[in-house]
Amino acid sequence: MNKKLLSVLFALIPGATLFAGGLTTNTNQNAAYLRQMSQEAIIDITGLYMNPAGTAFLAPGYHFSLNIQSAKQDRDIETTFPLMQYSRKNPTATRLFHGEANAPIIPSFQFSYNWEKWSVNANFAIGGGGGKCEFDNGLGTFESMYAAKIYSEVLTSLTKAIAPVLMHQGLDQATAMTQAQTMAQGAYQGYSINSYLKGRQYHFCLTLGGTYKPTEDLALFLGARAVYASNNYNGWVEDIHAFYTDPMTKQLVDQQVAGSELSLNADQTGIGFTPVLGIDWRINEHWNVAAKYEFKTRLRVENKSEMNEFTTQTAASNATLGQFADGTKIASDVPSLLTAGIEYRPIDAVRLRAGYHWYGDKQATVYGNKQDLIDNDTWELTAGAEWEINKWVTISGGYVRTQYGLSDQYMNDLSFTTSSNNMGFGARVRLTSKLNLDLGYMKTFYEDRTVETKDYLAPGLTKTDDYSRTNRVFGIGVNFEF
């Protein structure tokens, strides 16, 4: 297996976020977000992540929000590549590769203590990643690349073995080579491999800060966020076999094929810090506007990796595979984020909200300068509404449009993401005057996308990938104050 092939295979590994938000940013950090996703100008303890300055307008005293979310995502890639029809296990040129990403328990908490014009607060949540994604049968890129490589090695070896025999029988070299290639193609009977890939990503985020009200209607927030990254990537390609009728070159081909087995188990950890700024202005009893800016988080993760001998040898001289070499550090910045929103209360029982998000994807450095493959930064539009039916129950719903600007070159099997429409709904139940319960559900409707790669691995070969995803998140939160 050549180094270029290895490079592309392991370049697939970095994944995308499991939740709503940007490429590596989770914006749904509590159950209240799931039931009403436009929180940019909300004044509530549950709005601490999206509108931290708004907590300045909470009542004096202690405010807490404790949340658990559960998320499940399906990722399907339908890959079409002509040489995959030679698979002995599944002899079709079009194959569906299914991956499941699960995060059954995702905790978070928000805290604020308010007195006079001041407040201090803290927010802990899974700010990026959020789960593991597992492909039991590997990926279409693994399968297609091995299908092409095995096919090429077998035909090359058989042609070299058959041509001299034909020349000895009196054919000239050119004719012998042509006939040998035809005979080699007829002798090839397929291949088999076993592959597996699992990726896990978590960004544990803790934001500490404070607010100050220079006037009764204006609040300012200053804080800092720490991000601790913990990732694991585990995968292999093994049990590689080629099938053909000519035994003359069997030992040579088997040695070449068997020596191409891959094995990797890499843990990555790193920590980064960034400032966070916020502002909230209560224009009057009907209108509230707010904004927040998170600076880019410079993040470098360090590898602790185990590789088999073949993978280790290749990593020593290959920059792409070398990103997983034991002891190395790689760039994995978290993009900056600007949010802005407005809330309107036509009557006390009804709240209407809208907002905008911008993610600085192109300015965030990642390994291999993959940010250069992004055409436009990600943006989002949000809308939501709440209605207090009575003093005990509030119902709500929300919508988010997420628009990515990713080129075809950016997309790959494991880290693909597509633009989406997010819908959420739920309720808040007031158990007492100081205690309430949030219940929320969100579903993401991703757009399908097709990426076609011409002259894939060899002139005249085309690989087509059809990407699709589904995402569902449920959450429950308890909010109390004293």
N, C-alpha and C positions, 0 to 999 in steps of 0.2 A: 504494500500500500504506500503510495507516494506521499510526500509531505504536504503537497497542495490539498490532497483529499482530506488528510487529517485536520488541516487548518480549517477547512469549511465545516467539517463535522462538529468540531468542538467550539467553533464560533457560534453555533446554534444555542449554546447552553444558557446564557443569561436570559431571564424571563421577564414578564411584565406583571404589573400589579393585578391582584385578584379583585379588588374593590373598584368603586367609582373614583374618578379623578384622572390625573395625567399619567404619563408613561410609568413613573415610579412613585406617584403620590396618591395616598388614600385620603379622600376628603370625607368619607362617611365614617366618623369616629364615635358615633353613638346611635342608639335606637331612634332618638328624636330626628336625626338626619334622614333615616330611612322613611319615616312617615311624612316628612316635609323637607325637601332637599334644597330649598332656597333659604339659607341661614346667614347670608352675608350681612344682614342688618337686624338680626334677631337680638332681643334683649332677654337672655335666659342663661342659666348656668350651662345648659346643653349647647349653647352657642359659643362657648369659650374658645373652641378651635377656630371657627370661621369669623367670629366677631369678638375678639378678646376685649376690646375697649368697651363693648356694651355691658360687660359685667359690672362696670362702675355704677350703673343705675339700678342694681339689685338692692334689696333692703339691707340695712346694716345687720351684720352677723355672719354666720357660717353657711355656706352653700355647697352641697355635694351632689354628684351624679355618678352612679355606678352602672356600668353597662356590659352586656355580653351579646355578641353577634355570632351568627353561624352562616357560613357562605359555602356555596357549591357552584363550580363552573365546569362546563364541558367544552372541550376544544377539539374540533374535528378538522382534519386536513385531508382532502381527497386529492391524491397525487396521481398524475398520469405520466408514465414514462415507458417507452416501448420495450426496453430491455428487462423490465420487471416481469414480463410475460414468461420469462424463463425460470421463474421461481418454482421449485418443486413443491413448496407448501401451498402456494396460492398463485397459480399460473395465470395472472391477469395483468394487463398493462395499467389498469386503473385500480387503485387501492385506497381504502379509507383507513386512516390512522386516527385513533381516538385517544384523547387524554382527559383525565379527570383531575381537577384542582379542588382540594377540599381544605377548609379551615373550620372545623366544627365548633371551636370555642375561641373567640377573640375578645379579650377583656379590654376595658378602658375606664378611666375615671377622670372627672373634672372637679376642681375645688376652687373656691374663692372665699376670701374673708374680707368683708367690707366694713369700713368705719369712716365716718365723715366724708372727706373728699378723696380718700385713698382706698385702694384694695390691693391685695396680693393674691395671686392665683397660680394654679398648676394644672397641667393637662398631660396625661399619659395615654398613649394609644399606639396601635400598630400603624405607623405612618407610611409604610410602603411594603410591597410584597404581600404578605398576609397568609401564606399557605404553601402547600406543595402541589406540584403537578407531576403526574406519573403517566408514562406511555409504556404499557406492558409489552408492546410489540415494536418498540423503537419509533423511529420517524421515517417519513417518506424520503427525506434527504439521505439518511443512512442507507435505506434499502436501494435507492436508485444509484447511489455512488458505488456501492459494492456490486450491484448488478452490472454496472458498466465496467468496473475494474476487473472482475472475474471473467467477464466475457472477453475483454481485451487480452488478458493474460493467457487464457486458454487458446484463443485463436492465434495469437502470436507464437506460442510454443508449438502448437500443432502444425502451423504453416512451416515453421523452421524445420520440423522433423520430417514432414511429408515432401517438401520441395526437393531435397537432395535425392530422394528415392525416384521421383519422377524424372529428374535430370539424368540419373543413371540409366533410366529406361529410354533415353534419347531425346527428351524434350529440351528445348532451349530454356535459358534461365527465366525469361519473362513469362513464357507460356507455363512453365512449371510453377512459378509463384502464383499465377492467376488460378490455375487448377487446384493448387494446394490450399489457397484461401477458400475456394468453394467447398472443397472436401472438409476443411476444418469447420466451416459453418454447419455443414451437415452432421458432423461428428459431435458438436456441442449439444448437450442434453439438459443443461440448466445448472442451477446453483441452490444452495440453502444456507441461511444464516440465522442465528438467534441474536436479537438485540433488545436492549432495555434502556430506558432513560427516566430519571426522576430528578426534579429540581425543587429546592425549597428556599424561599427567601422571606426574611423578616427584617423590617426596620423598626426597632423599638424606639419610640420618640418620647422625650420628656421636655415639656416647655414650661419654664418658670418666668414669671413676669409680674408687673404691677401696673395699675392704672391710677390716673390722677385727673380730677375734674377742675380745670381752671375756672369754669363757670358751671352753673347748674344744668346746662344743656349741652355741654361739650366735654368729651372724655378722651384722654390720650392713653395709649398702651405702649410699653417698652418691655421687651422680653428677650429671652434666648432659648433656643432649642438645641438639645443634644440628640444625635441620631446614633444608635448602635446597630450596626448591620451584622446579621448572622445568616449566612447562606450555606447550602450544601448542594453539590451536584454529584450524582452517582450514575454511572452508565457503563455499558460495555457492548461490544460486538464480538461474538464468539461462535464456536462450532461452525466455522466457515468451510463449505465443501463445494467443489466443482464436479460436474458430471459430464462425461464424454466417452465415446466408444474406443478411441485409439489409446492403447496402454503404453505406447512408447515414451510419452512424456509425463506420465502420471506422477511419478515421484517429484519431478521438477516443479510442476504446477502445484501439487499439494503442498510442497514446502513453501512456495511463494504465498499461497493463499493462507495457510495456517499461521504463517509469520505475520499476518496482518491483523491479528486479534487486538482489540482495544480494551483498555480497562482504566477507569478513572474514578476516584472517590476524593472529592475536594471540599474542604471546609474553608469558608472565607469569613473573616471578621474584621471590623473596622469601626471607627468612631469619628464623628464630625460635629461641628457646632456652627450655628448661624444666628444672627439677630432677627427679631420679628418686631414690626411696628404696626400700630393700629390706631384708628380714629373713629369716633362715633359722635354724630350731631343730631340731637333731638330737635327738629325744627319747630314742631308744635305737638299738640296731643294727637294729631293725625299722621304726621310724617316723621320718619327716621331714616337717616342715611349713614352708611359706614363703609370703611375700607380697611384692608390689611395687606401688608407686604412681607413675605418671607424671602430673605436673601438666599442666594444659591448656597447650598451646603457642600463644601469641599470634603469629599469622602474618599479615602484610600483603604481598600480591603486587602488583608494579607492572607496568603494561601497556606494551608496545612494539608498537603495532598499525598495520596498514594496512587501510584501508576504501575502498570506492568512494565517489563523491561523495554519492550518495543515503544510504548508510549513515552517513557522517560527519555529514551535516546532521541526520539524525534523532538521532544519538548526542548532539549538542550540547544537546538539550532533553529527552531521554528518559532517566530515571534507570536503567532496567533495561539498555538497550543501552549506556548510558554507562559501565557497568562495564568495557567493553572500550576506552574512549576512550584514545588514546595519552597516556601519562604519568600516568594516574590510579592510585591504590592502593586495593585492596579487601580486605575482611576474609576470611580463609580459615583460621580457627583449627583446630588439631588437638585433638580431645577428650581429656580426661583418661582414664586407664585404671588400674583397680585389678584385680590378679590375686591369687588365693590358691589354694593347692593342698596336697595331701598325697600322700606316697609310702609304700607299705607293702611290706616285703620278707618274705614268709612263709619263704622260704629264700634263700640267697645268689644263686641263679641266676635268681630270678623277682622282678620289680618290677611292682607295680600302682600306678596313679596316677589321681587325679581332681582337677578344678580348676574354678574359676569366674572369669569375667571380667565386669567392668562398665565400660561406656564412657559418659562424661559428655556425650552428644550435645547435650542440650538447653541445656547451659551454654557450648557452643562457638559463638562468633559467626561467621556466614558472611554473604556478601553478600545484601542484601534481607531479613535476619533469617529466612532459611529454616528455621533451627532451631526457630522457633515452630510450624512445620507438623509437628513430630515429636511424636507422642502419648506415647511412652515411650522411655527410654534403651535402647540395645542391651545384651543380656546373652548370655553363652555358658556352656555346661557342657561339660566335657571329660572324657574317660576314655581310658586307655591301658594297655598291658601290654608287657613285654619278657621274653624267655626266652633265657638263654644256653645254647644247645644244647651247646656245648663251648667250649674256650678260644679257638677261632678264629671262631665264628659266633654272632651274636645276632639273633634275629628279633623283630619287633615289629609292633604295630598300634594304631590310635587312632581316636577319634571325637570330633567337636565338633558341638554343636547351637548354631546361631546364631539368635537371635530378635530381629528388628528391630521397632521400634514406630512405623512410618511411616504417616502418613495418606495417603488417596488424593490429596490436594492436593500432597503432597510428590513423588509419583511422576511421572516424565516419561520421554520416550523414551530419552534417553542416560544419565541418571544413576539409572535405576531399579535397585533391588536388592530381593531378597525373602529371607525367612527360609530357612534351609538346614540340611541335614545333610551333614557332611563326614566322609569315610572315608579313612584313609591306612594304608599298610603298607610294610614294607621290611626292610632288614637292615644290620647292622654287621659288617664283616669285619676281623679283626685280622691285619694283615700282619706286624707285629712287636710287641714289648711296648710300644713307644713310638709306633707308627703304626697307624692304623685308617682304614677307608673306610666312609662311610655312603651307602646307596642308598635313595631314598624316592620314593613315588608317592602323590598325593592326588587324589581326585575329589570335587567338590562337587555335591550334588543339591539344586538350588534348587526351591522351591515355586512353582508357577505362580500368577499373580495377575491378576484382571480389574478394570479401573477404567473406570467408565462416567461420562461427563460429559453431563449434561442441558442442553438449550438451548445447545449449543455453537456459538458465534458468532452464532446467531440463534434466536429462539423456535421450538421444535418440532424442532430438529436435535439429534441425539444422536451422540456419538462414543464408541466402545468400543475399549479397548486391552487386549489379552491379552499379558502379559509372561512370557517364559521365558528361562532362561539355562542354560548348561552350562559347567563349568570343570574343567580338568585341569592338574596341575602335576607335573613330574618334577625330581628334584634329585640331585646327587652332591656329597659333601663329603669332604675329607681332613683328618684330625685328627692332630696330632703334638705331642710334648712332649720337652723335654730340660732 
